[in-house]
Structure formats: structure tokens, C-alpha cells
């Protein structure tokens, strides 16, 4: 066996991590990795064998009480040799005593359970297209506006309803990236929904899609569809929210992928009834 070393990934490594995620069929967004790294610049670990990158994991700390593990990849040519487990241990050590979340692919869920993770719900990835010119009227009194036009504190406070940790730096990037389109649903001075679309390797990823009702979510989704590149719209829908599943199935979207949201500690108290699509399965 050669010399294996785990280091913090740098900006120059991000295209490699994105390519690996693409090879795994995860359909990453084109600008995901720079925004991910902004959330916790020390949280992306790269394993090198004799100087060549062969494995990765992200161990992103969202404040003192919560963390999220993702991008857990060992390249096919080194699997079964223990390098993945060394990456895993390095990630978990970085989390300390935080409650850790992840979205586990079906093939690895038993391994995650043995490592102390407990199942909370499933994310089902749906893909589909809306007819050209399709639109859904927003509920009475609701107006859709550019998400970047709102005070950031409003967006951050809204996000904390749906996510168990502080991720302001990530969210600021997620909204501001020039390839991302964000929309907010506003009524009577209050934020009723928020959604972001971003180009991906295949089609357009939608996430988050947060809304106070199925009608508001439908309006946000169809408005974002008008800005999407050719190809399917892609949403990671929590099965714990039946109206979210009902919406995509009513629109004729097709399930193509499934993973499980799991935690080492108690399932955090978030407004799952308002999550119509997860922000990202790699970062929570």
C-alpha cells in the first residue's frame, strides 16, 4: 500500500470533487462546490494516495450544535482498501459531539446505522418538465419577487425555520451566485415562501423550495421553470411532507433516486411541512 494522506481540500480541488459527484450520478449543480466550501472552508477533506486524489468527504459544521456529512466518495479503483473508512473517521472526529445529519444512498444505509445514525425520512428525487408557458397563480395577496431584493436577515430568519443550524455564509452565496435564480413569495410584508433554481449537469436543480402551502410552492416552481435551461427540473422531495409529494406527482414528475435523511442524535425540530424540496442532499 502506498502513502495515504488526508488534507483539507483547496479551491483548486473543487472541480475534482464535482466531477466525482457527477460520476456517482448525483447531478451536482454547476456552482454548488464554491458555495458549499464557503459554508465551512475547512470542512472538505481529500484523501490522497501517493499524492493522487482518491477519496473525499465533507464534514461541514453549521454552528456549535449541528453538522452535515456529504460527498463521501472513494474512487472505484481504491474501494475495499480501508481508505473510505479513514475518511469517515476523520470527518466524524471533526464534528465532535454535534448532532450530525446526512443523506445516505440506499446501498450504504445499513453501514450508517451501524455507525450510530438513525433514519428520519426519505428524500425522493423527482424529475419532470412543465409545459411551455405553464404558470400557476399565486394565492390571493401573494406576490413573487426576486429573492435578492429582500433584506438578507429576512431570508436567514426564514431559513432557520427549515434548517437546524446557522448557515448564513452559505445562504448568502446561494442567493447571490450569478447562475442561481431565487424567488420569494411575499404577502402583507411577510415571507411565505422561498426557492432557488440552479443549472446542473442534467437540467435544473430546485432547492430549497420552502412554502407555507402547496399553492405557494406550485407558484414558485412554475415561475422558476420559466428561467430554467432545457432539460428536466430536479427536486429532492421529503416523503414526510405529503403535499410536497402530491405536488410533483400531480405535475407528472417521475421518481429517479432515493436516499435517507439520517441523524446521530434526535431529529431536529424543523418545519418539515414547509419543505417542498431540500436545499441540497450534500449539505443539508
C-alpha positions in Angstrom: 0.0 0.0 0.0 1.2 3.5 -0.8 1.2 6.6 1.4 -2.3 7.8 2.2 -2.7 11.4 3.5 -5.9 13.3 4.4 -5.8 17.1 3.8 -8.2 20.0 3.6 -9.4 20.5 0.0 -8.5 23.7 -1.6 -10.3 25.8 -4.2 -8.3 24.0 -7.0 -9.7 20.7 -5.8 -13.3 21.7 -6.2 -13.6 20.7 -9.9 -12.4 17.2 -9.0 -15.0 16.8 -6.2 -17.7 18.0 -8.6 -16.6 15.5 -11.3 -16.6 12.7 -8.7 -20.1 13.6 -7.6 -21.2 13.6 -11.2 -19.6 10.2 -11.8 -21.7 8.9 -8.8 -24.9 10.1 -10.6 -25.7 12.8 -8.0 -26.2 15.5 -10.7 -24.4 18.4 -8.8 -25.2 22.0 -9.6 -22.6 23.8 -11.7 -21.8 26.2 -8.9 -22.5 24.0 -5.9 -19.0 23.5 -4.7 -17.8 27.1 -4.2 -21.0 27.8 -2.2 -20.5 24.6 -0.2 -17.0 25.5 0.7 -18.0 29.0 1.8 -20.1 27.3 4.5 -17.1 25.8 6.2 -13.8 26.2 4.3 -12.1 23.6 6.5 -14.9 21.1 6.2 -13.9 19.5 2.9 -11.4 16.7 3.2 -9.5 15.0 0.4 -7.6 11.7 0.6 -4.5 11.4 -1.5 -2.7 8.1 -2.2 0.9 8.8 -3.2 -0.1 12.3 -4.0 -3.1 11.4 -6.2 -6.7 12.3 -5.0 -8.7 9.1 -4.5 -11.3 9.8 -1.8 -13.3 12.7 -0.3 -15.8 13.6 2.4 -17.3 16.8 3.7 -17.8 17.5 7.4 -19.5 20.9 7.4 -20.1 22.4 10.9 -23.2 24.6 11.0 -22.7 26.3 14.3 -21.8 24.6 17.6 -24.6 22.0 17.7 -25.1 20.6 14.2 -23.1 19.3 11.3 -23.7 17.6 8.0 -21.7 14.9 6.3 -21.6 14.6 2.5 -19.6 14.0 -0.6 -18.4 10.7 0.9 -16.7 9.1 -2.1 -13.9 6.6 -2.6 -12.9 6.2 -6.2 -13.7 2.8 -7.7 -10.1 1.8 -8.0 -9.4 2.0 -4.3 -12.6 0.7 -2.8 -12.4 -2.1 -0.3 -8.9 -1.0 0.9 -10.0 1.0 4.0 -9.4 4.5 2.7 -13.1 5.4 2.8 -13.3 4.4 6.4 -10.3 6.6 7.2 -12.1 9.5 5.6 -15.2 8.7 7.6 -13.3 8.7 10.9 -11.6 12.0 10.1 -15.0 13.6 9.3 -16.7 12.3 12.4 -13.7 13.4 14.6 -14.2 16.9 13.1 -17.8 17.0 14.2 -17.1 16.4 17.9 -20.3 16.0 19.9 -22.5 17.7 17.3 -25.7 16.1 16.1 -24.7 15.0 12.6 -27.0 14.6 9.6 -26.5 13.0 6.2 -28.5 11.8 3.2 -27.5 8.2 2.7 -27.8 6.3 -0.5 -29.7 3.0 -0.3 -26.6 0.9 -0.6 -24.9 2.5 2.5 -27.8 2.9 4.9 -27.1 -0.2 6.9 -23.5 0.9 7.3 -24.7 4.3 8.6 -27.0 2.7 11.1 -24.1 0.6 12.4 -22.2 3.9 12.8 -24.9 5.4 15.0 -27.2 7.1 12.5 -31.0 6.9 12.8 -33.5 7.2 9.9 -35.7 10.3 9.9 -37.3 10.3 6.5 -36.5 9.7 2.8 -35.7 12.2 0.1 -37.1 11.1 -3.3 -35.6 12.8 -6.3 -38.2 13.7 -8.9 -37.5 14.9 -12.4 -40.0 16.4 -14.8 -40.9 19.2 -17.1 -43.7 21.7 -17.2 -45.5 22.6 -20.5 -44.1 25.6 -22.2 -45.9 28.7 -20.9 -47.3 26.8 -17.8 -47.9 29.1 -14.8 -49.7 28.8 -11.5 -51.4 31.7 -9.9 -50.0 32.6 -6.5 -52.6 32.6 -3.7 -54.5 35.8 -3.1 -52.4 38.5 -1.7 -49.1 36.7 -2.5 -46.5 38.4 -4.8 -43.4 36.7 -6.2 -40.2 38.9 -6.1 -36.5 38.4 -6.7 -35.1 36.8 -3.6 -32.1 39.1 -3.8 -34.3 42.1 -3.3 -35.2 41.1 0.3 -33.0 42.1 3.3 -30.7 39.2 4.0 -31.8 39.0 7.6 -35.3 38.2 6.4 -34.1 35.3 4.3 -31.8 34.0 7.1 -34.5 34.0 9.7 -36.8 32.2 7.2 -34.2 29.6 6.5 -33.8 28.8 10.2 -37.4 27.5 10.2 -36.3 24.7 7.9 -32.7 24.0 8.8 -31.3 23.2 12.3 -28.1 25.2 12.1 -26.8 28.6 11.2 -25.6 28.7 7.6 -25.7 32.4 6.8 -22.4 32.4 4.8 -23.7 29.6 2.6 -27.1 31.1 2.1 -25.6 34.5 1.1 -23.6 32.7 -1.6 -26.6 30.5 -2.6 -28.7 33.5 -3.3 -26.1 35.7 -4.9 -24.4 33.4 -7.4 -25.0 34.7 -10.9 -26.1 31.3 -12.2 -28.7 31.0 -9.5 -32.3 32.4 -9.7 -34.1 33.0 -6.4 -37.8 33.9 -5.9 -39.6 34.9 -2.7 -43.3 34.7 -2.1 -44.4 37.8 0.0 -47.8 38.7 1.5 -48.6 41.5 3.9 -44.9 42.1 4.5 -44.2 38.5 5.5 -42.2 35.9 3.7 -44.5 33.0 2.7 -42.0 31.0 0.6 -38.6 30.9 -0.9 -37.0 28.9 -3.7 -33.7 28.8 -5.7 -33.0 27.3 -9.1 -29.6 26.4 -10.4 -28.2 24.8 -13.5 -26.9 21.2 -13.0 -25.1 18.6 -15.0 -28.6 17.4 -16.0 -31.4 20.0 -16.2 -32.1 22.5 -13.4 -32.0 21.7 -9.7 -34.6 23.3 -7.5 -33.6 23.7 -3.8 -34.7 24.9 -1.5 -38.4 25.1 -2.2 -39.9 26.3 1.1 -43.5 27.4 1.2 -46.5 27.8 3.6 -48.8 25.9 1.2 -48.9 23.7 -1.8 -50.3 26.5 -3.9 -47.4 28.8 -2.9 -44.9 26.1 -3.7 -46.6 25.5 -7.1 -46.4 29.2 -8.0 -42.7 29.4 -7.1 -41.9 26.2 -9.0 -43.7 27.2 -12.2 -42.2 30.7 -12.1 -38.7 29.3 -11.7 -39.3 26.9 -14.6 -39.6 29.8 -17.0 -35.9 30.7 -16.3 -34.6 27.1 -16.4 -32.3 25.7 -19.0 -33.5 22.9 -21.4 -33.9 19.6 -19.6 -35.8 18.4 -16.5 -36.5 20.2 -13.3 -35.0 18.2 -10.4 -36.3 18.3 -6.9 -35.3 16.3 -3.8 -38.7 15.9 -2.1 -39.1 14.8 1.6 -41.6 12.0 1.8 -42.5 13.2 5.3 -44.4 16.1 3.6 -47.4 14.5 1.7 -48.4 17.8 0.0 -44.9 18.1 -1.5 -45.1 14.5 -2.9 -48.6 15.2 -4.1 -47.5 18.4 -6.0 -44.7 16.7 -8.0 -46.8 13.7 -8.8 -49.7 15.8 -9.9 -47.4 17.6 -12.2 -46.3 14.3 -13.7 -42.8 14.2 -12.3 -41.0 10.9 -12.1 -39.0 9.5 -9.1 -35.5 8.6 -10.2 -33.4 8.4 -7.0 -33.9 7.9 -3.3 -31.8 8.5 -0.2 -32.5 8.6 3.6 -32.1 11.6 5.9 -30.4 10.3 9.0 -29.1 11.8 12.2 -26.8 10.7 15.0 -29.0 12.5 17.6 -32.6 13.4 17.8 -34.3 14.5 14.7 -34.1 18.3 14.7 -37.3 20.3 15.1 -37.8 22.0 11.8 -40.9 22.9 9.8 -40.9 19.8 7.6 -44.5 20.7 6.4 -43.0 23.7 4.6 -40.1 21.8 2.9 -41.3 21.0 -0.7 -37.7 20.4 -1.8 -34.4 20.1 0.1 -31.8 22.7 -0.4 -29.2 20.1 -1.3 -28.6 16.5 -0.2 -24.9 17.1 0.0 -25.0 19.9 2.6 -28.5 19.6 4.1 
